[in-house]
Amino acid sequence: MTVALPPAARRRRDRTTLYVWLFLTPTVLLYGAFTVYPIVGSYVYSLTDWNGFDASPSFIGLANYQEVLADPMFWSSFRLTLTFMLVAVPIQVLATLLIAIVLNSPRMPLRKLFRTALFLPVVTTTAIVGVVMQFVFDPASGPVNLALREAGLAPDGVDFLGQSSTALGTTIGVYVWKWFGITLVYWLAALQTVPNEVYEAARLDGAGALATLRHITMPLLKPFLVIITLLSVEASLQVFDLVLTMTNGGPFYSTEVIEVYIYRWAFAATVPRLGYASAAAVLFGLFVCLVGMVQLLAMRATRRTRGMA
């Protein structure tokens, strides 16, 4: 049974609703203009042949998708994207876990200072990091090569970003360093959920540090491992700004992940092919959505497991 509100209460409710929509309107408009419209536009343009200059695109159906799927460079970019993810994520997740365990200990001196220092790269603009790293790894005057020469390890220097054998690994290393702090925060938050009483009981039973880590800390962190790994996987698929500013996809396409591949066809080609690039973007977007669905399923399974526990 619906109870009728007094006139004054209805006016207050209507006024509140009006204020809510007034505050939401800028966000809705901006989200629609810069997120929803480009996504819908990508699907539409992927069915056309358009260079971005003609007044009206030519509808060609699924021809762009057929061409993208038949392009060896697309699959090379896809392979590099997967390689980037499969190398960066395990290093990032496991290294931050070990550091988080150390920094979570109350016996660790200056732990707040170390936490802050490790988090600082996260708040730095990625494009700026990429530009700075070009100087850091410069084969002639970069500090890394100067240190290698002083140590006698590489008298002629190493062109980390100019050789196909080292460019991808160097980019992955910078990526891990750049986002190390955010994954560290995830693990530190997860460690806070482990009750101190459990650790105290383990100490009373004579358990050492390694036994406590193996039999208490790690089993309780398993649900968080799934979530943090999936978050890291999704983040590792968004490396456009870092790769573009560090290597621009080179040398010889050895670091051209899918995002850079899409950018090259859309904006860097002699004759832009926005329809073709949109088709590649749609395929990559579907892959990212698949990763997101796996993430949701894993998070639900984790919640059910914790609920049963």
C-alpha positions, 0 to 999 in steps of 0.5 A, a space after each residue: 500500500 502506497 502512502 501519500 506524502 504530504 505536499 511539503 514532503 513531495 516538494 522536498 522530494 521533487 527538489 532533491 530529485 531536481 538537484 540530483 539530475 542537475 549535478 548528474 547532467 554534466 557527467 552524463 553529457 561528458 560521458 556520452 560525448 567522450 565514451 559512449 559516442 566514440 564506442 558506438 562510432 567505432 562500431 559504425 565506422 568499422 563497417 566503412 571505408 573512410 580516411 577521415 577526410 571524405 564527406 561520407 564514408 563508403 559502406 563495405 560491410 565486414 571487409 575491414 574485419 576480414 582484412 584485419 584478421 588476415 593481416 600478419 601484423 595484427 596477429 604480431 601486435 596481438 602476440 606482443 600484447 599477450 607477451 607483455 601481459 604474460 611477462 609483466 603481470 606475474 612479475 608485478 603481482 609476485 614482486 609486490 606481494 613480497 614487498 608488501 609482506 615486508 612493508 606490512 611488518 611493524 618491525 620494518 623501519 621507515 616503512 611509511 617512507 618506503 611505501 611513499 617512495 614506491 607509490 610516487 611513480 603511480 601519480 606521475 603522468 605516463 607520457 612524461 615517464 616515457 619521454 624521461 625514459 628515453 633519456 635514462 636509457 640513451 645509449 650515449 649519455 643516459 645514466 643507465 649506460 654511464 653506470 654500465 660503462 663505469 662498472 665495465 659491464 658494457 664498454 660500448 653501451 647498450 641501446 635498450 630502446 633501439 634494439 629489437 632484442 631489448 626494447 620490449 623487455 625494457 618497456 615491460 620493466 618500466 611499466 612494472 616500475 611505473 605501476 608497482 605502487 598501485 599493486 603494492 597498495 592492493 596487497 597492503 590492503 589485503 594484508 590488513 584483513 588478516 586478523 592479528 589474533 591469528 598471528 599471535 596464536 601462531 607465535 604462541 604455537 611456536 610457528 616461525 616466520 616462514 611457517 606463518 607465511 606459508 600456512 596462514 598468510 598465503 591461504 588467507 590471501 588466495 581470494 585477493 590473489 585472483 582479484 589482484 591478478 585480474 586487475 593487473 591483467 586488465 591494466 597491462 592491456 592499456 599501455 598505449 601512452 607508455 609504448 608510444 612515448 618510449 619506442 613508438 612501436 619500434 624498432 621494426 615493430 618489436 614493441 607495437 602492441 595492438 593499441 599502437 597498431 590501431 593508432 598507426 592505421 588511424 593517425 600515423 599512416 600516410 593515408 589514414 584508414 579509420 574504418 580499418 583501425 576501428 575494426 581492429 579496435 572493435 576486435 581488441 575491445 571484444 578481447 578486453 570485454 572477455 577479460 572483464 567477464 572472466 574477472 567478474 566471474 572470478 570475483 563472484 567465485 571468490 566471494 562465494 568461496 569466502 562466504 562458505 569459509 
